[in-house]
Amino acid sequence: MADAPAAADVEPIDVEPAAVLAPRTAVVVVDDGTAISYHRWEPDAGVDPDPVPVVLQHGFSSHTQVEWADHGTVAALTAAGRVVVGIDARGHGMSGKSPDPARYGEPRMARDLRAVVAALGVPAVDLVGYSMGAVIALLAATDGDAVRRLVVGGVGAGVVEVGGVDTRVLPNDVLADALLAGSPHHDLPPEVAGLVAFAAATGADFPSLAAQARAAHQDGIDLAAITAPTLVIAGDDDPLAERPHVLAEAIPGARARVVPGDHGTAVGSPAFRAAVVAFLCG
């Protein structure tokens, strides 16, 4: 594993979320009939464009607008000359919903992601995923050469040790039951209560989220098959992304970087944006 850059190596990029224009939104209907919505932003005017798009995959209970546009990541990337495509995972955002766990799981979402990339008509993309989206991105990156560079955030040793998002911290059945109950209560683990509250704030579809919670991937990932240069980013106070170096060491040539924040705040931090832009555009 290469050494991660020091904090002084990457200058934070402060971009007002309002600086990014509204995206063009399109839909791909995948093989099981689910409509997958994706949102595309063009590079800023006057900037030399990079022909390889950046594809963003959000985490559980979020969606493209909340995770990537509102936090300024989209604006930072378009300012650096990148086409940006954000995918709403099934059950989230503007994509199709279902209460059936058989229609979910990160491997299914990775196939959705590949369908969107195919619709873009490009030979390769740079791929960024966070939390659930990081598991989706890792699965997508094990299959062929379509991923040029890969950034995964909000995950750590749990991917290696339990096969996906760390269910030792975020137990699937407890999360699903809490979502179906409709509101957090005092005896829930703090990470579960926080996700339920966040889902309520974003207007998420609770039956769909509960279905995904029950289908969450725990079967392992062939991390050694990933050939794309990879950056693992974790918040320094994120219990779902502990020991990110363990994950980085399992991916050939990957590096790890720690930024300030917990699971909910790290992804929106200037340090996170700066690390993503520096790695993908440097």
C-alpha positions as CSV (number, residue, x, y, z in Angstrom):
1,M,0.0,0.0,0.0
2,A,1.3,3.4,-0.9
3,D,1.6,6.0,1.8
4,A,-1.5,8.3,2.0
5,P,-0.8,11.9,1.3
6,A,-0.4,14.1,4.3
7,A,-3.2,16.6,5.2
8,A,-1.0,19.5,3.9
9,D,-0.7,17.8,0.5
10,V,-4.4,18.6,-0.4
11,E,-5.9,22.0,0.0
12,P,-9.6,22.0,0.9
13,I,-11.9,23.2,-1.8
14,D,-14.8,25.3,-0.6
15,V,-17.6,25.4,-3.3
16,E,-21.0,26.7,-2.6
17,P,-23.6,24.1,-3.4
18,A,-25.6,26.7,-5.3
19,A,-22.7,27.1,-7.8
20,V,-23.7,23.9,-9.6
21,L,-26.4,24.1,-12.2
22,A,-29.4,21.7,-12.3
23,P,-28.5,18.4,-13.9
24,R,-30.0,16.6,-16.8
25,T,-31.9,13.6,-15.5
26,A,-32.5,10.4,-17.4
27,V,-33.7,6.9,-16.7
28,V,-32.4,3.4,-17.6
29,V,-34.9,0.6,-17.2
30,V,-32.8,-2.4,-16.2
31,D,-33.4,-6.1,-16.8
32,D,-35.9,-6.7,-13.9
33,G,-38.0,-3.7,-15.0
34,T,-36.7,-1.2,-12.4
35,A,-36.2,2.4,-13.5
36,I,-32.8,3.7,-12.4
37,S,-32.5,7.4,-12.5
38,Y,-29.2,9.2,-13.0
39,H,-28.3,12.9,-13.1
40,R,-25.6,14.4,-15.3
41,W,-23.7,17.7,-15.0
42,E,-21.3,19.1,-17.6
43,P,-17.9,20.6,-16.9
44,D,-17.8,24.3,-16.1
45,A,-17.4,26.6,-19.1
46,G,-13.8,27.6,-19.9
47,V,-12.3,24.6,-18.2
48,D,-10.4,22.0,-20.2
49,P,-12.7,18.9,-20.0
50,D,-11.6,15.4,-19.2
51,P,-13.3,12.9,-21.5
52,V,-13.7,10.3,-18.7
53,P,-16.9,10.9,-16.6
54,V,-17.0,10.7,-12.8
55,V,-19.8,8.4,-11.6
56,L,-21.0,9.0,-8.0
57,Q,-22.8,6.3,-6.0
58,H,-24.4,7.5,-2.7
59,G,-25.0,5.6,0.5
60,F,-27.9,4.0,2.2
61,S,-31.0,6.3,2.7
62,S,-29.4,9.1,0.8
63,H,-29.6,10.1,-2.9
64,T,-27.5,12.0,-5.5
65,Q,-28.7,15.5,-4.6
66,V,-28.3,15.1,-0.9
67,E,-25.0,13.2,-0.9
68,W,-23.1,14.8,-3.7
69,A,-24.7,18.0,-5.0
70,D,-25.7,19.6,-1.7
71,H,-22.3,18.9,-0.2
72,G,-20.4,20.5,-3.1
73,T,-18.7,17.5,-4.5
74,V,-20.4,17.9,-7.9
75,A,-19.4,21.5,-8.1
76,A,-15.8,20.8,-7.2
77,L,-15.6,18.2,-9.9
78,T,-17.3,20.2,-12.6
79,A,-14.9,23.1,-11.8
80,A,-12.1,20.7,-12.4
81,G,-13.4,19.9,-15.9
82,R,-15.3,16.7,-15.2
83,V,-18.6,15.4,-16.5
84,V,-20.3,14.1,-13.3
85,V,-23.0,11.4,-13.3
86,G,-24.8,10.6,-10.0
87,I,-26.9,7.4,-9.8
88,D,-29.9,7.1,-7.5
89,A,-29.7,3.5,-6.3
90,R,-32.9,1.5,-6.5
91,G,-35.2,2.2,-3.6
92,H,-33.6,5.7,-3.3
93,G,-34.2,9.1,-4.7
94,M,-35.9,9.1,-8.1
95,S,-35.3,5.5,-8.9
96,G,-37.9,2.7,-8.7
97,K,-39.1,1.4,-5.3
98,S,-40.2,-2.0,-4.0
99,P,-40.7,-3.5,-0.5
100,D,-39.3,-6.9,-1.7
101,P,-35.8,-7.7,-0.4
102,A,-35.3,-10.0,-3.4
103,R,-35.0,-6.9,-5.6
104,Y,-32.1,-5.4,-3.6
105,G,-28.6,-6.0,-2.5
106,E,-25.4,-4.3,-3.5
107,P,-24.6,-6.9,-6.3
108,R,-28.0,-6.0,-7.9
109,M,-27.1,-2.3,-7.5
110,A,-23.7,-2.9,-9.1
111,R,-25.5,-4.3,-12.2
112,D,-27.7,-1.2,-12.2
113,L,-24.5,0.9,-12.1
114,R,-23.0,-1.0,-15.0
115,A,-26.2,-0.5,-17.0
116,V,-26.0,3.3,-16.5
117,V,-22.3,3.3,-17.6
118,A,-23.3,1.3,-20.7
119,A,-26.0,4.0,-21.4
120,L,-23.3,6.7,-21.2
121,G,-21.5,5.1,-24.1
122,V,-18.0,5.6,-22.7
123,P,-15.2,3.1,-22.5
124,A,-14.3,3.9,-18.9
125,V,-15.3,6.0,-15.9
126,D,-13.9,7.2,-12.6
127,L,-16.0,5.8,-9.8
128,V,-16.7,7.2,-6.3
129,G,-18.9,5.5,-3.8
130,Y,-19.7,6.1,-0.2
131,S,-20.9,3.6,2.5
132,M,-23.4,1.3,0.7
133,G,-22.3,3.1,-2.4
134,A,-18.7,2.1,-1.7
135,V,-19.7,-1.6,-1.6
136,I,-21.5,-1.2,-4.9
137,A,-18.4,0.6,-6.4
138,L,-16.1,-2.1,-5.1
139,L,-18.2,-4.9,-6.7
140,A,-18.5,-3.0,-10.0
141,A,-14.7,-2.4,-10.0
142,T,-14.0,-6.2,-9.8
143,D,-15.5,-6.8,-13.2
144,G,-13.3,-5.7,-16.2
145,D,-11.5,-2.5,-17.0
146,A,-14.4,0.0,-17.1
147,V,-13.3,1.7,-13.9
148,R,-10.2,3.9,-14.5
149,R,-9.9,5.2,-10.9
150,L,-11.8,4.3,-7.8
151,V,-12.6,6.1,-4.6
152,V,-14.4,4.4,-1.7
153,G,-15.5,6.3,1.4
154,G,-17.3,5.5,4.6
155,V,-16.0,1.9,4.8
156,G,-13.0,0.2,6.3
157,A,-12.0,-3.2,7.7
158,G,-15.6,-4.3,7.8
159,V,-15.5,-4.9,4.0
160,V,-12.7,-7.4,4.5
161,E,-13.9,-8.9,7.8
162,V,-17.6,-9.2,7.3
163,G,-18.0,-8.8,3.5
164,G,-19.7,-5.4,3.2
165,V,-21.0,-2.5,5.4
166,D,-20.0,-3.4,8.9
167,T,-23.0,-5.2,10.4
168,R,-21.2,-5.5,13.7
169,V,-21.9,-1.8,14.1
170,L,-25.1,-1.6,11.9
171,P,-27.1,-4.8,12.4
172,N,-29.3,-5.4,9.4
173,D,-32.4,-6.8,11.1
174,V,-32.4,-4.2,13.8
175,L,-32.1,-1.5,11.1
176,A,-34.9,-3.0,9.0
177,D,-37.2,-3.4,12.0
178,A,-36.6,0.2,13.0
179,L,-37.4,1.5,9.5
180,L,-40.6,-0.5,9.4
181,A,-41.5,0.9,12.8
182,G,-41.2,4.3,11.3
183,S,-39.3,6.2,14.0
184,P,-36.2,5.8,16.1
185,H,-36.5,4.9,19.8
186,H,-34.2,5.2,22.8
187,D,-32.9,1.6,22.9
188,L,-31.6,1.5,19.3
189,P,-27.9,1.4,18.6
190,P,-26.9,5.0,17.8
191,E,-25.9,4.3,14.2
192,V,-29.3,2.8,13.6
193,A,-31.2,5.6,15.2
194,G,-29.1,8.1,13.2
195,L,-29.9,6.4,9.9
196,V,-33.6,6.3,10.6
197,A,-33.7,9.9,11.6
198,F,-31.7,10.8,8.4
199,A,-34.0,8.8,6.2
200,A,-37.0,10.6,7.7
201,A,-35.4,14.0,7.1
202,T,-34.7,13.1,3.4
203,G,-38.2,11.8,2.8
204,A,-36.9,8.3,2.0
205,D,-39.2,5.3,1.3
206,F,-39.0,3.3,4.5
207,P,-40.3,-0.1,3.1
208,S,-37.7,0.1,0.3
209,L,-34.9,0.9,2.7
210,A,-36.0,-1.9,5.0
211,A,-35.8,-4.3,2.1
212,Q,-32.3,-3.2,1.2
213,A,-31.3,-3.5,4.9
214,R,-32.4,-7.2,4.8
215,A,-30.6,-7.8,1.5
216,A,-27.3,-6.0,2.4
217,H,-24.3,-7.8,0.9
218,Q,-22.2,-9.9,3.3
219,D,-20.7,-12.5,1.0
220,G,-17.3,-10.9,0.5
221,I,-15.7,-9.1,-2.5
222,D,-12.8,-10.2,-4.6
223,L,-10.8,-7.2,-3.7
224,A,-7.6,-8.6,-5.3
225,A,-9.3,-8.5,-8.7
226,I,-9.5,-4.7,-8.6
227,T,-7.0,-3.2,-11.0
228,A,-8.0,0.5,-10.8
229,P,-5.9,2.8,-8.7
230,T,-7.9,3.1,-5.5
231,L,-8.3,5.6,-2.7
232,V,-10.0,4.6,0.6
233,I,-11.3,7.6,2.6
234,A,-12.6,7.3,6.1
235,G,-13.7,9.8,8.8
236,D,-11.6,9.8,11.9
237,D,-14.7,9.3,14.1
238,D,-16.6,6.9,11.8
239,P,-17.4,3.6,13.5
240,L,-18.5,2.1,10.2
241,A,-15.1,2.9,8.6
242,E,-12.6,1.8,11.3
243,R,-9.1,0.7,10.2
244,P,-9.4,1.8,6.6
245,H,-5.8,0.7,6.0
246,V,-7.0,-2.9,6.3
247,L,-9.3,-2.4,3.3
248,A,-6.6,-0.5,1.4
249,E,-4.1,-3.3,2.0
250,A,-6.5,-5.8,0.5
251,I,-6.7,-3.9,-2.8
252,P,-3.6,-4.0,-5.0
253,G,-1.8,-0.6,-4.9
254,A,-4.5,1.2,-2.9
255,R,-3.9,3.9,-0.4
256,A,-5.9,5.1,2.6
257,R,-6.6,8.6,3.8
258,V,-8.3,9.8,7.0
259,V,-10.3,13.0,7.1
260,P,-12.2,14.7,9.9
261,G,-15.7,13.6,10.7
262,D,-18.1,10.8,11.5
263,H,-20.1,8.7,9.1
264,G,-22.6,11.5,8.4
265,T,-20.2,14.5,8.2
266,A,-17.0,13.2,6.6
267,V,-18.6,12.9,3.2
268,G,-19.6,16.6,3.2
269,S,-16.2,17.9,4.5
270,P,-13.9,20.1,2.5
271,A,-11.1,17.6,3.2
272,F,-13.2,14.8,1.6
273,R,-13.9,16.9,-1.5
274,A,-10.3,17.9,-1.8
275,A,-9.0,14.4,-1.6
276,V,-11.5,13.2,-4.2
277,V,-10.6,16.0,-6.7
278,A,-6.9,15.6,-6.1
279,F,-7.0,11.8,-6.7
280,L,-9.2,11.9,-9.7
281,C,-8.0,15.1,-11.4
282,G,-4.4,15.5,-10.2
